[in-house]
């Protein structure tokens, strides 16, 4: 059997390190559910297997053996099953963070962080919808409160919606209570406006995070999500050519590409560049997935 470090491929080093084998290979071990409100336990190690039961955030279960293709064999109250290894941590292990997906299946994920504060351009999302390309959108809580109709339009387009926190403040300099309050308030605002809890995914403002912040995010039931390809489209002087130059040469198998749709130059940068980005990546054989699908092993993905 392969351990998680061998299976992660292009996945974030923090995830690989957290789940790599320890010197003690004896089983059972014990782990706790993290980075999700609850985790489905399946009858076998693929996403299509029957869900037997769920384990809520913070609960402990028995780990029965090493990870196999991204899935961990576990038992709780005598009931055995399989869970994605993102969501289980042994005591003292660092929290998970998805910065790039597993390599080997030629896929990319597009994410859109919202909270710069200028006009929101949903036209790029409408283009992706017409092309049947999934993407994941991460609005800030303050923005959602001011733009509920735009948020509803994004929801109606069918895109996965996670959280980008509440305020435009970097989290690492803040105390635990302030970080918790920011993430909790954003979740409450989004839940109220969407009519349901947002996807259990969180992107940090200005890409500013660390192990402590990720641990708090995960303890609140969100998977910390980063990116390996920033489009650098957030400033006044961003152009289509600049975005193309920042994105296309840097994409790798499993890349997460970060954009904005409410930056001062979104119309002439990201919106103008997106058709060429999509066409170029399709020519290179890439498929597009949501962040939730990027979390899955290659054998489990659903892509377009």
N, C-alpha and C positions, 0 to 999 in steps of 0.2 A: 504494500500500500504506500502511496505517496503522501507525504506530509504537506501541510498548507503552504510552506515556503516554496516547495517545488512546484506547486500548482498555481501560485499567484501570477506568474509570468510578469506582465506589465503592471500589476496592481501595486498600489502604494506600498512603499517599504515599511511604513508604520503598521499596516495591516499584516504584512508578511512576518515582520518581527514579532508582532503580538501573538500570532498563531503558530509560529514555528515550534518544532518539538523541543521540549525541555530535556535535560539529561535524564530525568526520571521518566521512563517510558511505561511505567506500570499503570494499569487501569483497574478500577475506575478512578477518575478524577472528578472534581466538582467545579462547576462554572455558574455564572449568573447571567441572566438575560439583560442585554444592554442595547441602546440605540434603536429601540422600537417600542411602541406601546404594548405590544404582545407579539409573539412569534408562533407561527403555525408549525406544528410537529407533523411531519408527513410519514407515510408508511414506507417510503424508500427515498433514496437520495436523488430525486429529480423534482422539478417544479410541477410536473403533471401528476405526481403521485397523490393519493388520497390524503386529505387532512384528517388526522386522528383526533387532535386536541390542540389547544393553544396554551402557551405559558406567558403570563404577564411580565412586564418590565420589573426587574429587580428580584425575580424569583430564582431560586437555585435549582439546578438539576445535575444529574450524574452524567459524566462524559464516559462513554463506553469504549472508545477507541480513537485512533487518529482520523483526521479529516480525509475524505475521499472525494475528489473532484469538487471541492468547495462545500461539501455537506458533512456535517458532524453527527455521528451516532450518539444518541442520548437516551436517558431514561428519567422519568419523573413519576413517583408513586407507583413504581413497577411497570409503567407503560413505556415501551420502547418506541423509538422513531428517529427521524432525521430532521435537522434544522440547518439552515445556512450558517456557515461558521462566522460570518460578520457579526452575528448577534449573541455570541457567547464569549465570555471572558473568564479565564481563571483569575484567582486573586493576585493582584499586583501587576497584571499585564496591562500595557497601555491601551487606550481606547482605539476603536477602529477609525479610519478615515479613508474615504474613497477619493483618490486623486487621479487614478487612471485604471481602466478595467483590465481584466485578464487578456493577455495577448493570445493570438492564435485563431481568432475568428473574424478579423478584418472589420471591426466596427468602431464607430465614433458616436459620441453623444454631444448634442448641442444644449447649452444651458444659457438662460437669460436672467441676469440679476437686475432687479428693478428697485431704484431708490436714489438715483442721481438727482432727480427732481425737475427735469425739464419736460417738454411735451412727450407723452408716451406714444410711440409709433407701433401700433399693433399690425401694421401692414406686412411686416416681415413674418409675423406669425400666420397671417392669412395666406401668405405665399407658401409657407411650409405646410399648412393644412391642405392647400390645393394640390401640393406635390405628395401628400400622404407621408410626410416626414415627421416622426415624433420629436419632441423636444421637452425640456423640463424648465419651468419658469419659477423664479424665486423672488417674490415681492417682499419689500419691507412693510412692517405693520403700519408705520405712519403714512406711507404712500397709499396703501390699501384703503385706509380711512378716508383719504382725500379723493380717491379715484375708484369708488365702488362699482361704477358702471363699467369702467375699463377692466377691472378684475373679473366682473361677471362675463364680459365678452371673451376674455382669455379662457375662463372656465367653459363657456359654451363652445369654444373652438376645440375643446377636448384635450388640452395640454395638461400634463402633470404639473401640479402646483405645490411647491414646498415653501420653506421659510428662509428669508434673508435677514432675520432678526427685525428689531423694531426701529432703532435709531441709527443714524450715520455716525457711529462711534466705534473705534477699534476696541475689541474685547480684551486682549491680553493685559492692558494696563488696569483694567477694572477688577474690583473684588468679586468674590464668588456670588454674593447676594445681588449685586448689580447685573452681573451676567445672567443669572437665573431670572431676574425680573424682566430683562430685555427679551429674552427668548420666550418666556411665558406670556408676556403681553402680546408679542407678535402672533403667537399661536392662538391666543384668545380672539384677537381681532380677525384673523383669517378664518377661524372656525365660524365666527358669527356671520361674516360676510359671505362665505362660501356655502354655509349651511351644513358643513361637515368639517372634520379635522383635516388640515392640509396633509399632503404626503409627509411621512416621517423622515424628511430630508432637510438639511440645513446647510446653507452656504454662508461663510463669514464675510462681513463687510470688509472691503479692501484686501481680501485674502489674508487677513490678519488673524492668526490662530496659533495655538500651541497645545501641548499635551494636556495642560490643566483645563483650557477652554474646551477642548474636544471631550474631555471627561465629563464636564458639566453638561455639554450639549447631549452627549450619549445618555447621561443619567436622567435627562428629561424626556427621553424617548425619541430622539432624532439621530439619524446617521450623519455625522459630519461629512460634507462633500466639498472637495477642492477641485482644482483643474490644472492641467499641465500645459494648456495652450490658451493664454489670455489674448484676446483680439486687440486689446489696447484701444478700444473704440470710445472711451468715456470722456475724452477731452474735447475742447472747442475746435481744435485743428485736425481732428480725425477725418480721414478721407477713405473712399472706396479702395484706392490703391494701397494706402497704409494698412488697412484691415487685411486685404489679400496677402500682403507681404508678411504680416505678423502671423497669419494663420496657416496658409497652405504649405510653406516649407517645413513647418514644425509638427504637423499631424503625424502621429504614429498609430499603430494598431492599439486600440483601447483608449485613445485620447478623449478627454473631456475638453470641449472648446467653449470658452466663456465669452458672452456678449452682453450688451445692454440695449434696451429699447427706449430709454428715457434720458439719454445723454444729449448734450447740446447739438451734436452733429450726427445723431442717429440716422437721419434721412439720407444724408450723402455718404455715410460710411457703411454701417452694418446693413441697412436696408438695401443700398445699392450693390453691396458686395455679395449678398447672400446667394443669389442665383448662380453666380460664377463659382462660389465655394461649393455649393451642392453639386453642380455639374462636374467640377474638377474631381471631387472626392468620389463621385459615382464612376467616373472614368477610371479611377485608380482601384476600383473594386470594393470600396468601403460601403458598408450598410449603416443605417442610422438607427439608434436605439434611445429610449428614455434612460434616465438615471436608474430607475428601478430595474430595468432590464440589463443595464451595464453591470449591476451587482451580481448577476447570475453567471455561472460557468458557461462556457461557449456552447455546451451541449443543450443548455436550457433556453437559449436566447430566442426571442421573436424579433426579427428585424425586417426593414424594408429598404 
